[in-house]
Amino acid sequence: MTRIVIIGGGPGGYEAALVAAQLGAEVTVVEKDGIGGHCVLTDCVPSKTLIATSVRKQALLDAASLGVHFTGGGDGEVGGVQVDLPLVNKRVKELAQAQSADIAARMAAEGVEVIAAQGRLVDPQVVRAGDRTIEADVVIVATGATPRVLPTARPDGERILDWRQIYDLPELPEHLIVVGSGVTGAEFAGAYRSLGSEVTLVSSRDRMMPNEDPDGAEVLEEVYRRRGMNVMGRSRATGVKRTADGVVVTLEDGRTAEGSHCLMTVGMIPNTRGLGLEEAGVTLDANGFIQVDKVSRTSAPGVYAAGDCTGVLMLASVAAMQGRIAVWHALGEAVQPLRMATVAANIFTDPEIATVGVTQRQIESGEIDANVVKLPLATNARAKMQGFNDGFVKLFCRPNTGIVLGGVIVAPSASEQILAVSEAVQQRLTVDQLAHTFAVYPSLSGSVTEAARRLMQPMTSSGI
């Protein structure tokens, strides 16, 4: 029986453990913070739970356009719709713990041993877990990452916060300044604006989410500004200081932004220090991320790595797939190397931005030759019925064969709708095949098949 030890119990670790147990391996997971890791306990699950609440409130605020009116209320609230932040935070934390418990129960049912301790490599096939030393045939490192801290803006858990501390606030921030306009910053900024906080989003670049689809980022920024958010572009923050009753954010050009609280979302650093990795022969890059190949192998024999600690792409779905691939490869199962061109991702803003496959940037740079069509959501019958005016469906395909290369969906629940495009990319379907697939009418997903039909037309006039 193959003995597999996994350091880290997040998506990369627990998914690897479940696959390994099902394939008959003896599996031990070493996790110091709780099953599910920070993804389940403090990051992805809590943030998306908070966002779900904010989306519900925003829907109530927008209901008047559909003919639903609220009576009563005051202080600027629509019909008395208010947020009980302690109750919201209580639900967020309880849901995270429940999800962790569900995963732990599943692993226990599969016979996976869990050790609550800090794990480290003694050598490539020996792991130290607390006071135990465990020999292993295979080791998988899945220790995740942690929020980056600026020396001039250290979180104090009260006024200056990272996103793992924000669920301890006793009341809704009066004015939240979010430093960093990447995915995490955009998600929290939108959520707290919908919950009722004044929000200033500080971006060092000329637009929000500079690494994401530019059309999607533009739509979202327009929505945020319309909802009253102050989006400060080309405004790099150099420091944050507390005042008597709030914070002051200093910008590189000498300007300042004042608010009641500041949320720092300036990236992640890998949890790879003190694990004995380099001593065991595991190569790290200049930023401390573990270097892996497309089947999750490190430079040390028998040692694999998965998830945010590898820096490949910081998504729970990618971490889980890396963990599964590591197990399949280690146990000699048939395995397909990780294909970045098939990864589906979603930004849980309102509206959501879901992507898969090639990007607009690759097409515009000439790296990828593709035909493109973009359909505004405002022309979709279902979107009109539900009062959704912002967003679009964009589809990319090869000019000659019509093979679907990727797509972007900006819409409510885009994370659910992208599956059809993701399946087309994974299975190398053509736009003809996608166009001949039935979609419910009316439905938001109907725009996917409509986009495919548009791409069946002569491409001489296609474009954005």
C-alpha positions as CSV (number, residue, x, y, z in Angstrom):
1,M,0.0,0.0,0.0
2,T,1.3,3.4,-1.0
3,R,1.7,5.8,1.9
4,I,0.8,9.4,1.0
5,V,1.3,12.3,3.4
6,I,-0.3,15.7,2.5
7,I,0.8,18.9,4.2
8,G,-2.1,21.2,4.1
9,G,-5.9,20.6,4.2
10,G,-7.2,23.1,1.8
11,P,-8.7,22.3,-1.7
12,G,-5.4,21.1,-3.0
13,G,-4.8,18.9,0.0
14,Y,-8.3,17.5,0.8
15,E,-9.2,16.7,-2.8
16,A,-5.8,14.9,-3.2
17,A,-6.6,13.0,0.0
18,L,-10.0,11.8,-1.2
19,V,-8.7,10.6,-4.6
20,A,-5.8,8.8,-3.0
21,A,-8.0,7.1,-0.5
22,Q,-10.4,6.0,-3.2
23,L,-7.5,4.5,-5.1
24,G,-6.4,2.5,-2.0
25,A,-3.6,4.5,-0.7
26,E,-2.9,5.0,3.0
27,V,-3.4,8.8,3.5
28,T,-2.4,11.2,6.2
29,V,-3.3,14.9,6.1
30,V,-1.3,17.3,8.3
31,E,-3.2,20.6,8.8
32,K,-2.7,23.1,11.6
33,D,-5.7,25.4,11.1
34,G,-8.6,23.1,10.3
35,I,-9.8,21.0,7.4
36,G,-10.6,23.1,4.4
37,G,-7.7,25.4,5.2
38,H,-7.9,29.1,4.8
39,C,-9.9,28.7,1.6
40,V,-12.9,27.3,3.5
41,L,-12.4,28.9,6.9
42,T,-11.3,32.5,6.2
43,D,-11.0,33.2,2.5
44,C,-13.1,31.8,-0.4
45,V,-16.1,30.4,1.4
46,P,-16.6,33.3,3.9
47,S,-16.1,36.0,1.2
48,K,-18.6,34.4,-1.2
49,T,-21.1,34.0,1.6
50,L,-20.8,37.7,2.4
51,I,-21.1,38.5,-1.3
52,A,-24.3,36.4,-1.5
53,T,-25.8,38.6,1.2
54,S,-24.8,41.8,-0.6
55,V,-26.3,40.6,-3.9
56,R,-29.6,39.9,-2.1
57,K,-29.7,43.4,-0.7
58,Q,-28.7,45.0,-4.1
59,A,-31.6,43.0,-5.7
60,L,-34.0,44.6,-3.1
61,L,-32.6,48.1,-3.9
62,D,-33.1,47.5,-7.6
63,A,-36.6,46.0,-7.2
64,A,-38.4,49.3,-7.8
65,S,-37.5,49.1,-11.5
66,L,-39.5,45.8,-11.7
67,G,-42.6,47.4,-10.0
68,V,-41.8,46.2,-6.5
69,H,-42.1,49.0,-4.0
70,F,-41.3,49.0,-0.2
71,T,-43.1,51.2,2.3
72,G,-41.6,52.7,5.4
73,G,-37.9,53.0,6.1
74,G,-35.9,56.1,6.7
75,D,-32.4,57.5,6.8
76,G,-32.0,56.9,3.1
77,E,-32.8,53.2,3.3
78,V,-35.2,51.8,0.7
79,G,-38.2,50.5,2.5
80,G,-36.2,50.0,5.7
81,V,-33.9,47.4,4.1
82,Q,-30.9,47.3,6.5
83,V,-28.0,45.1,7.2
84,D,-27.4,43.4,10.6
85,L,-23.7,43.0,10.2
86,P,-23.1,40.9,13.4
87,L,-25.8,38.5,12.2
88,V,-24.2,38.5,8.7
89,N,-20.7,37.8,10.1
90,K,-22.1,35.1,12.4
91,R,-23.7,33.3,9.4
92,V,-20.4,33.7,7.4
93,K,-18.4,32.0,10.2
94,E,-20.9,29.3,10.9
95,L,-21.2,28.4,7.3
96,A,-17.4,28.2,6.9
97,Q,-17.2,25.9,10.0
98,A,-20.1,23.7,8.6
99,Q,-18.3,23.4,5.3
100,S,-15.1,22.4,7.1
101,A,-17.0,19.8,9.1
102,D,-18.6,18.3,6.0
103,I,-15.2,17.9,4.4
104,A,-13.7,16.4,7.5
105,A,-16.6,13.9,7.8
106,R,-16.1,12.9,4.2
107,M,-12.4,12.3,4.7
108,A,-13.1,10.3,7.9
109,A,-15.5,8.1,6.0
110,E,-12.8,7.4,3.4
111,G,-10.3,6.5,6.1
112,V,-8.1,9.5,5.8
113,E,-6.0,10.2,9.0
114,V,-5.9,13.9,10.0
115,I,-3.2,15.3,12.2
116,A,-3.8,18.8,13.7
117,A,-0.2,20.1,13.5
118,Q,2.3,22.1,11.5
119,G,4.0,19.8,9.0
120,R,7.5,20.1,7.6
121,L,9.8,18.0,5.5
122,V,12.7,16.3,7.2
123,D,13.7,14.8,3.8
124,P,11.7,14.1,0.7
125,Q,10.1,11.0,2.2
126,V,9.9,12.0,5.8
127,V,7.4,14.5,7.3
128,R,7.5,15.8,10.8
129,A,4.0,16.6,12.2
130,G,4.1,17.9,15.7
131,D,5.8,15.3,17.8
132,R,5.3,12.6,15.1
133,T,7.6,11.5,12.4
134,I,5.9,9.9,9.4
135,E,7.6,8.1,6.5
136,A,5.9,8.4,3.1
137,D,6.2,7.1,-0.4
138,V,4.7,10.3,-1.7
139,V,4.5,13.8,-0.1
140,I,2.1,16.5,-1.4
141,V,2.7,20.1,-0.2
142,A,-0.5,22.1,-0.3
143,T,0.1,24.9,2.3
144,G,-1.6,27.8,0.4
145,A,-0.8,31.4,0.8
146,T,-1.5,34.3,3.1
147,P,-2.3,38.0,2.5
148,R,0.6,40.2,1.7
149,V,1.4,42.9,4.2
150,L,2.9,46.3,3.4
151,P,5.3,47.6,6.1
152,T,3.6,51.0,5.9
153,A,0.1,49.6,6.3
154,R,0.1,46.8,8.8
155,P,-3.3,45.4,9.7
156,D,-4.4,45.9,13.3
157,G,-7.7,44.0,13.1
158,E,-9.7,47.1,14.1
159,R,-9.3,49.9,11.5
160,I,-6.7,48.6,9.1
161,L,-7.7,45.1,8.0
162,D,-6.9,42.2,5.8
163,W,-9.8,40.2,4.4
164,R,-9.4,37.5,7.0
165,Q,-10.1,40.1,9.8
166,I,-13.0,41.8,8.3
167,Y,-15.6,39.3,9.6
168,D,-14.9,40.5,13.2
169,L,-16.2,44.0,12.6
170,P,-19.0,44.9,15.1
171,E,-20.8,47.2,12.6
172,L,-20.8,48.1,9.0
173,P,-17.9,50.5,8.1
174,E,-19.2,54.0,7.5
175,H,-16.6,54.6,4.8
176,L,-14.4,51.6,3.7
177,I,-11.3,52.4,1.7
178,V,-10.2,49.3,-0.3
179,V,-6.5,49.4,-1.3
180,G,-6.0,47.2,-4.4
181,S,-8.3,46.8,-7.3
182,G,-7.5,43.2,-8.3
183,V,-10.1,40.5,-8.0
184,T,-10.2,40.4,-4.2
185,G,-10.4,44.2,-3.9
186,A,-13.1,44.4,-6.5
187,E,-15.2,41.7,-4.8
188,F,-15.1,43.2,-1.4
189,A,-15.5,46.8,-2.6
190,G,-18.7,45.8,-4.5
191,A,-20.0,43.8,-1.6
192,Y,-19.7,46.5,1.0
193,R,-21.1,49.2,-1.3
194,S,-24.2,47.0,-1.7
195,L,-24.4,46.4,2.0
196,G,-24.5,50.1,2.6
197,S,-21.0,51.4,3.2
198,E,-19.5,54.3,1.4
199,V,-16.6,52.8,-0.5
200,T,-13.4,54.2,-2.1
201,L,-11.5,51.8,-4.2
202,V,-7.8,52.7,-4.7
203,S,-6.3,51.4,-7.8
204,S,-2.6,51.8,-8.9
205,R,-3.6,51.2,-12.5
206,D,-5.8,53.2,-14.9
207,R,-8.7,50.7,-14.5
208,M,-10.0,48.1,-12.1
209,M,-8.7,44.5,-12.5
210,P,-6.0,45.3,-15.0
211,N,-5.2,41.6,-15.5
212,E,-8.8,40.6,-16.4
213,D,-10.9,40.9,-19.5
214,P,-10.9,44.6,-20.3
215,D,-14.5,44.7,-21.5
216,G,-15.7,43.0,-18.3
217,A,-13.7,45.3,-16.1
218,E,-15.1,48.3,-17.9
219,V,-18.7,47.1,-17.4
220,L,-18.0,46.5,-13.7
221,E,-16.4,49.9,-13.1
222,E,-19.4,51.6,-14.8
223,V,-21.8,49.7,-12.5
224,Y,-19.7,50.5,-9.4
225,R,-19.6,54.2,-10.2
226,R,-23.3,54.3,-10.9
227,R,-23.9,52.8,-7.5
228,G,-21.9,55.6,-5.9
229,M,-18.5,54.0,-5.4
230,N,-15.5,56.3,-5.6
231,V,-13.0,54.5,-7.9
232,M,-9.6,56.2,-7.8
233,G,-7.5,55.1,-10.8
234,R,-3.7,55.6,-11.1
235,S,-3.5,56.1,-7.4
236,R,-0.9,53.9,-5.8
237,A,-1.1,53.8,-2.0
238,T,2.1,54.2,-0.1
239,G,0.8,53.9,3.5
240,V,-2.1,53.8,5.9
241,K,-2.3,55.4,9.3
242,R,-4.9,55.4,12.0
243,T,-6.6,58.6,13.2
244,A,-8.7,59.2,16.3
245,D,-11.8,57.8,14.6
246,G,-10.6,56.4,11.3
247,V,-7.8,56.0,8.8
248,V,-5.8,58.1,6.3
249,V,-4.4,56.5,3.2
250,T,-1.5,58.3,1.6
251,L,-1.1,58.1,-2.1
252,E,2.2,58.2,-4.1
253,D,1.4,61.6,-5.6
254,G,0.9,63.2,-2.2
255,R,-2.9,63.1,-2.1
256,T,-4.8,61.4,0.8
257,A,-8.0,59.5,1.2
258,E,-9.8,59.5,4.5
259,G,-12.3,56.8,5.8
260,S,-13.5,54.9,8.8
261,H,-11.7,51.7,7.9
262,C,-9.2,50.4,5.3
263,L,-9.1,47.0,3.7
264,M,-5.8,45.9,2.3
265,T,-5.9,43.6,-0.8
266,V,-2.4,43.8,-2.2
267,G,-1.7,40.2,-3.2
268,M,-0.6,37.0,-1.6
269,I,2.6,35.4,-0.5
270,P,3.1,31.6,-0.4
271,N,3.2,29.7,2.9
272,T,6.5,28.0,2.2
273,R,8.8,29.3,4.9
274,G,9.9,26.9,7.7
275,L,8.7,23.8,5.9
276,G,12.2,22.4,5.2
277,L,11.5,22.5,1.4
278,E,14.8,23.8,0.1
279,E,16.7,21.5,2.5
280,A,14.8,18.6,1.0
281,G,15.6,19.6,-2.6
282,V,12.4,21.4,-3.5
283,T,13.1,24.4,-5.7
284,L,11.3,27.7,-4.9
285,D,11.2,30.8,-7.2
286,A,12.4,34.3,-6.2
287,N,9.0,35.0,-4.5
288,G,9.0,31.7,-2.5
289,F,6.5,29.8,-4.7
290,I,7.1,26.1,-5.2
291,Q,8.1,25.3,-8.8
292,V,6.1,22.4,-10.3
293,D,5.6,20.9,-13.7
294,K,2.2,20.2,-15.3
295,V,1.7,17.0,-13.3
296,S,2.4,18.8,-10.0
297,R,5.9,17.3,-9.5
298,T,8.6,19.4,-7.7
299,S,12.3,19.1,-8.2
300,A,12.5,16.6,-5.3
301,P,11.8,12.9,-6.1
302,G,8.4,11.8,-4.7
303,V,7.4,15.3,-3.6
304,Y,4.5,17.1,-5.3
305,A,2.8,20.4,-4.7
306,A,-0.6,21.9,-5.3
307,G,-2.5,25.1,-4.8
308,D,-1.6,28.7,-4.0
309,C,1.8,27.7,-2.7
310,T,2.8,26.9,-6.3
311,G,1.6,30.3,-7.7
312,V,0.3,28.6,-10.8
313,L,-3.1,30.2,-10.7
314,M,-4.7,31.1,-7.3
315,L,-8.1,29.4,-7.7
316,A,-9.6,26.7,-5.5
317,S,-10.5,24.7,-8.6
318,V,-7.0,24.8,-9.9
319,A,-5.6,23.8,-6.5
320,A,-8.0,20.8,-6.4
321,M,-7.1,19.7,-9.9
322,Q,-3.4,20.0,-9.1
323,G,-3.9,17.8,-6.1
324,R,-5.9,15.2,-8.0
325,I,-3.3,15.2,-10.8
326,A,-0.5,14.7,-8.3
327,V,-2.2,11.6,-6.9
328,W,-3.1,10.1,-10.3
329,H,0.5,10.6,-11.4
330,A,2.1,9.3,-8.2
331,L,-0.1,6.2,-8.2
332,G,0.5,5.4,-11.9
333,E,-3.1,6.3,-13.1
334,A,-3.8,7.7,-16.5
335,V,-3.5,11.5,-16.1
336,Q,-3.8,14.5,-18.3
337,P,-1.4,17.3,-17.5
338,L,-2.8,20.6,-16.2
339,R,-4.0,22.6,-19.2
340,M,-4.2,26.3,-18.4
341,A,-6.2,26.9,-21.6
342,T,-9.1,25.0,-20.2
343,V,-9.3,26.6,-16.7
344,A,-12.6,28.4,-16.0
345,A,-12.5,31.2,-13.5
346,N,-15.1,33.6,-12.0
347,I,-15.0,36.9,-10.2
348,F,-17.8,37.1,-7.7
349,T,-18.8,40.7,-8.2
350,D,-22.2,41.9,-9.1
351,P,-22.5,41.3,-12.0
352,E,-20.1,38.3,-12.0
353,I,-17.3,38.0,-14.6
354,A,-16.6,34.4,-15.8
355,T,-13.9,33.4,-18.2
356,V,-12.4,30.3,-19.8
357,G,-9.8,29.7,-22.4
358,V,-7.9,32.3,-24.5
359,T,-8.1,35.9,-23.6
360,Q,-8.9,39.1,-25.4
361,R,-5.3,40.2,-24.8
362,Q,-3.9,37.2,-26.6
363,I,-6.1,37.9,-29.6
364,E,-5.3,41.6,-29.8
365,S,-1.6,40.9,-29.5
366,G,-1.7,38.5,-32.4
367,E,-0.6,35.6,-30.2
368,I,-3.9,33.8,-31.0
369,D,-5.8,34.1,-34.3
370,A,-9.5,34.0,-33.5
371,N,-12.9,35.2,-34.5
372,V,-14.9,37.1,-31.9
373,V,-18.5,38.0,-31.2
374,K,-19.9,39.9,-28.3
375,L,-23.6,40.1,-27.5
376,P,-24.8,42.6,-24.9
377,L,-26.9,41.2,-22.2
378,A,-29.4,44.0,-22.7
379,T,-30.7,42.2,-25.9
380,N,-31.4,38.9,-24.0
381,A,-35.1,38.5,-23.3
382,R,-34.6,36.8,-19.9
383,A,-32.2,39.6,-18.8
384,K,-34.9,42.2,-19.8
385,M,-37.5,40.4,-17.7
386,Q,-35.2,40.4,-14.6
387,G,-34.1,44.0,-15.1
388,F,-30.4,43.1,-15.9
389,N,-28.9,45.7,-18.3
390,D,-25.2,45.3,-17.6
391,G,-23.1,42.6,-19.1
392,F,-22.4,40.5,-22.2
393,V,-21.5,37.1,-23.6
394,K,-18.3,37.0,-25.7
395,L,-17.2,33.9,-27.6
396,F,-13.9,33.2,-29.4
397,C,-13.3,30.5,-32.0
398,R,-10.7,29.5,-34.6
399,P,-11.3,31.1,-38.0
400,N,-11.2,28.0,-40.2
401,T,-12.4,25.2,-38.0
402,G,-14.8,27.0,-35.7
403,I,-13.3,25.3,-32.7
404,V,-14.3,27.2,-29.5
405,L,-11.2,28.7,-27.9
406,G,-12.8,30.5,-25.0
407,G,-15.3,33.0,-23.8
408,V,-16.3,35.7,-21.3
409,I,-19.7,36.0,-19.6
410,V,-20.5,39.1,-17.6
411,A,-23.9,38.6,-16.0
412,P,-25.7,37.6,-12.8
413,S,-24.6,33.9,-12.0
414,A,-22.1,33.9,-14.8
415,S,-20.2,31.3,-12.7
416,E,-23.1,28.9,-13.5
417,Q,-23.4,29.8,-17.2
418,I,-19.7,29.5,-18.1
419,L,-19.9,25.7,-17.8
420,A,-21.3,25.4,-21.4
421,V,-18.4,27.3,-22.8
422,S,-15.9,25.5,-20.6
423,E,-17.2,22.2,-21.8
424,A,-16.9,23.3,-25.4
425,V,-13.3,24.4,-24.8
426,Q,-12.4,21.2,-23.0
427,Q,-14.0,18.9,-25.6
428,R,-12.8,21.0,-28.6
429,L,-16.4,21.5,-29.8
430,T,-17.1,23.8,-32.7
431,V,-19.4,26.8,-32.8
432,D,-21.6,24.8,-35.1
433,Q,-22.0,22.0,-32.5
434,L,-22.6,24.6,-29.7
435,A,-25.1,26.5,-31.9
436,H,-27.1,23.3,-32.5
437,T,-27.4,22.6,-28.8
438,F,-30.8,23.5,-27.3
439,A,-31.0,26.3,-24.8
440,V,-34.0,27.1,-22.7
441,Y,-36.0,30.1,-23.9
442,P,-36.0,32.5,-22.3
443,S,-32.7,32.1,-20.4
444,L,-29.5,34.0,-19.9
445,S,-27.6,31.0,-21.2
446,G,-29.4,31.4,-24.5
447,S,-27.0,34.1,-25.3
448,V,-24.2,31.5,-25.4
449,T,-25.9,29.5,-28.2
450,E,-26.8,32.8,-30.0
451,A,-23.2,33.9,-29.9
452,A,-22.2,30.5,-31.4
453,R,-24.8,31.1,-34.2
454,R,-23.4,34.5,-34.9
455,L,-19.9,32.9,-35.3
456,M,-21.3,30.5,-37.9
457,Q,-21.8,33.5,-40.2
458,P,-19.1,34.8,-42.6
459,M,-16.5,36.4,-40.4
460,T,-15.5,39.3,-42.7
461,S,-17.4,41.8,-40.5
462,S,-17.1,40.0,-37.1
463,G,-15.4,41.8,-34.2
464,I,-16.1,43.7,-31.1
